[in-house]
Amino acid sequence: MRLLFIGDVMGRSGRTAIATELPRLKAEWQLDCIVVNGENAAGGNGITEAICTDIIEAGADAVTLGNHSFDQREALVFIEREPRLIRPLNYPKGTPGRGVALIEIVDGRRVLVMNVMGRVFMDALDDPFAGVEREVEACPLGLGCDAMLIDVHAEATSEKLAMAHLLDGRASLVVGTHTHVPTADHQILPNGTAYQSDAGMTGDYDSVIGVQKEEPIRRFLTKLPGSRYEPAAGPATLCGVAVETDDATGLAVKIAPVRIGGRLSQTRPDFWSRT
């Protein structure tokens, strides 16, 4: 199975990259399943129903979130009627929406998609490790699903790595989001789980993690509050990770970083031929 995960879509710049690139990549790479983190898609803060619909219509099979899940208040309502929109599973009981979805792709195979939020330097949510363990046991790879993708929305690399090693051999891909910077540690762990500490941001990298530079610089210099942060509006780099799995086991056999457009050095998987 060919999986593509795309990191945090930041504002209009990121949305433009998704609308432009995703349909082409889906066809060119003959992708089976695409998951997009959309928690910053609405002006850098949360997601709206219209934006979620646009991302799905561009080719995403599921949209994951994070600590900005409900910055747009309408998300509290529409998340209940959109099963492909997935917020962190370790939000407290009673939080609207769901933290896991079993996505059936075109050929009938099923991909379990999870979203979980870390607790190191983040909000004090429920235990992410226990939550993920419950879901993996309820729908194990190779029995309940044909592939399993887990978006770990976390600040600390150690927490993401610990989650990946806990799940090694039981998930297809464990990928980090939240820091908006793509890491260079893409790998397949010893028991067959693909991993990257952060997929990176899909947004304008002539910025401070996606925000126009002037206000963050001013705040660092003065330590005073000021204007609101605004997303940078230049050309985006679409960032993510591509994974190919073994159809017999659901485990990863190939992994590559993806960086297309914008300012960053470009890279694509060399193991998928172009159509």
C-alpha positions in Angstrom: 0.0 0.0 0.0 1.2 3.5 -0.8 0.7 6.0 2.0 1.3 9.8 2.0 1.2 11.8 5.2 1.3 15.6 4.9 2.4 17.8 7.8 0.7 20.8 9.4 -1.1 22.9 6.7 -0.5 26.5 7.7 -2.9 29.2 6.5 -3.8 30.1 3.0 -0.3 29.4 1.6 -0.5 25.8 2.8 -4.1 25.4 1.6 -3.0 26.6 -1.9 -0.2 24.0 -1.9 -2.7 21.2 -1.0 -5.2 22.3 -3.7 -2.4 22.5 -6.3 -0.2 19.6 -5.5 -2.3 16.9 -3.9 -4.5 15.8 -6.8 -1.4 15.6 -9.1 0.6 13.6 -6.5 -2.3 11.2 -5.9 -2.4 10.4 -9.6 1.3 10.5 -10.3 2.3 8.3 -7.4 -0.9 6.1 -7.5 -1.4 6.7 -3.8 -3.8 4.4 -1.9 -4.3 6.6 1.2 -3.5 10.3 2.0 -3.7 11.8 5.5 -3.2 15.5 6.1 -2.7 17.4 9.4 -5.0 20.4 9.1 -5.0 21.9 12.6 -3.4 25.2 11.4 -5.3 25.4 8.1 -7.7 28.3 9.1 -5.4 31.3 9.4 -3.0 29.3 11.5 -5.6 28.5 14.1 -7.8 25.4 13.8 -10.0 24.3 10.9 -13.4 25.2 9.4 -15.8 22.9 7.8 -15.3 24.5 4.4 -11.5 24.1 4.6 -11.8 20.5 5.8 -14.1 19.8 2.8 -11.6 21.4 0.5 -8.7 19.3 1.8 -10.8 16.1 1.4 -11.9 17.0 -2.1 -8.3 17.6 -3.0 -7.6 14.0 -2.3 -7.2 13.5 1.5 -8.7 10.4 3.0 -8.5 11.7 6.5 -7.6 15.0 8.3 -5.9 15.0 11.7 -5.7 17.8 14.2 -3.8 18.7 17.4 -3.7 21.4 20.1 -5.6 23.9 17.9 -8.4 21.4 17.2 -11.2 23.7 18.4 -9.8 27.2 17.9 -12.6 27.6 15.4 -15.7 27.1 17.4 -17.6 25.6 14.5 -15.3 22.6 14.7 -17.1 21.6 18.0 -20.2 21.0 15.9 -19.1 19.8 12.5 -16.5 17.4 13.7 -19.4 15.2 14.9 -20.7 14.8 11.3 -17.4 14.4 9.6 -15.9 11.0 10.5 -12.7 11.7 8.4 -11.8 14.6 10.7 -9.8 13.2 13.6 -8.8 15.1 16.8 -6.3 13.8 19.4 -7.8 10.6 21.1 -6.5 11.6 24.5 -8.8 14.6 24.9 -11.0 14.1 28.0 -14.1 11.9 27.8 -17.0 13.9 26.4 -14.9 16.0 23.9 -16.7 16.2 20.6 -15.4 14.1 17.7 -13.2 11.0 17.6 -9.5 10.2 17.9 -9.4 7.3 15.5 -11.0 6.3 12.2 -11.0 3.1 10.2 -10.8 4.4 6.6 -11.9 2.1 3.8 -10.0 2.9 0.6 -11.2 2.4 -3.0 -10.1 -1.3 -3.2 -11.8 -2.2 0.1 -8.6 -2.3 2.2 -8.8 -0.5 5.5 -6.4 2.0 7.1 -6.6 2.8 10.8 -5.7 6.4 11.3 -5.0 7.7 14.8 -4.3 11.2 16.2 -2.7 11.6 19.7 -1.3 14.6 21.5 1.9 14.5 23.6 2.0 15.9 27.2 5.7 17.1 27.4 5.5 21.0 27.2 1.9 20.6 26.0 -1.5 20.7 27.7 -2.0 18.1 30.4 -4.3 15.6 28.6 -5.0 12.0 29.3 -2.2 9.4 28.9 -1.4 9.2 25.2 0.5 5.9 25.5 -2.4 4.1 27.2 -4.9 5.6 24.8 -2.9 4.4 21.7 -2.4 0.9 23.3 -6.2 0.5 23.7 -6.8 1.4 20.0 -4.1 -0.8 18.7 -5.3 -3.8 20.7 -8.9 -3.2 19.5 -7.9 -3.1 15.8 -4.6 -4.8 15.4 -2.6 -4.5 12.2 -3.1 -7.4 9.9 -6.4 -8.4 11.5 -8.5 -5.4 12.0 -6.8 -3.2 9.4 -4.4 -3.5 6.5 -2.3 -0.4 7.4 -2.1 1.8 10.5 -1.0 5.4 10.6 -0.5 7.4 13.8 0.0 11.2 13.9 1.8 12.1 17.2 1.2 15.8 17.7 3.9 16.6 20.2 6.6 19.0 21.2 9.2 16.6 22.5 11.1 14.4 20.1 11.7 11.9 23.0 8.0 11.4 23.5 7.5 10.8 19.8 10.4 8.3 19.6 9.1 6.5 22.7 5.7 6.1 21.1 7.3 4.8 17.9 9.4 2.2 19.7 6.4 1.1 21.8 4.5 0.5 18.5 7.3 -0.9 16.4 6.0 -3.9 14.6 2.4 -3.1 15.3 1.9 0.1 13.1 2.8 1.0 9.5 3.8 4.6 10.3 4.3 6.7 13.4 4.9 10.3 12.4 5.3 13.5 14.4 3.7 16.8 13.8 3.5 20.2 15.6 7.0 21.7 15.5 6.6 22.9 11.8 10.2 21.8 10.9 10.9 18.6 8.9 13.4 16.3 10.6 16.0 14.2 8.8 15.5 11.0 10.8 13.1 9.1 8.5 13.7 5.4 9.0 12.2 2.0 9.3 12.5 0.8 12.9 13.8 -2.8 13.6 10.4 -4.5 13.6 9.1 -2.7 10.5 7.4 0.5 11.6 8.2 3.6 9.6 9.0 6.7 11.6 9.9 10.4 11.3 10.0 12.8 14.2 8.3 15.6 12.4 6.8 15.7 8.9 7.3 19.4 8.7 4.9 22.2 7.9 3.1 22.7 4.6 3.4 26.5 4.5 5.8 29.4 3.8 9.2 28.8 5.3 10.2 32.5 4.9 8.7 32.9 8.3 8.9 31.9 12.0 7.3 28.5 11.9 4.7 29.7 9.4 4.0 33.1 11.0 5.0 36.5 9.5 8.5 37.2 10.9 8.1 40.7 12.3 5.8 40.1 15.3 7.6 37.1 16.7 10.9 38.9 16.4 9.5 42.0 18.2 8.1 39.8 21.0 11.5 38.1 21.5 13.2 41.5 21.7 10.7 43.3 23.9 8.9 40.5 25.8 5.7 42.6 25.3 2.4 41.5 23.8 1.4 43.2 20.6 -0.3 42.4 17.3 -1.8 39.0 16.6 0.3 36.5 14.7 -0.5 36.3 11.0 0.4 33.4 8.7 3.2 34.1 6.2 1.7 34.3 2.7 4.6 33.4 0.4 4.8 30.2 -1.6 4.5 27.1 0.5 6.7 24.0 0.7 4.5 20.9 0.9 6.1 18.7 3.5 5.4 15.1 4.4 6.5 11.5 4.4 5.8 8.8 1.9 5.6 5.1 2.9 5.1 1.9 1.1 3.9 -1.1 3.1 4.1 -4.9 2.6 0.6 -6.1 1.7 1.1 -9.3 3.6 2.0 -7.7 6.9 1.0 -4.0 6.7 4.5 -3.1 7.9 6.8 -0.6 6.1 9.3 -1.6 3.4 10.1 1.9 2.1 10.1 5.5 3.5 11.1 8.8 2.1 10.6 12.5 3.0 8.6 14.7 0.7 9.3 18.4 0.1 7.8 20.1 -2.9 7.7 23.8 -3.8 8.7 26.8 -1.8 12.1 27.5 -0.3 13.3 24.1 1.1 15.4 21.7 -0.8 13.2 19.5 -2.9 12.9 15.8 -2.4 10.5 13.1 -3.6 10.4 9.3 -3.1 12.6 7.7 -5.8 10.9 4.3 -5.4 7.6 5.3 -7.1 7.7 5.6 -10.8 5.9 8.5 -12.5 2.9 7.8 -14.7 
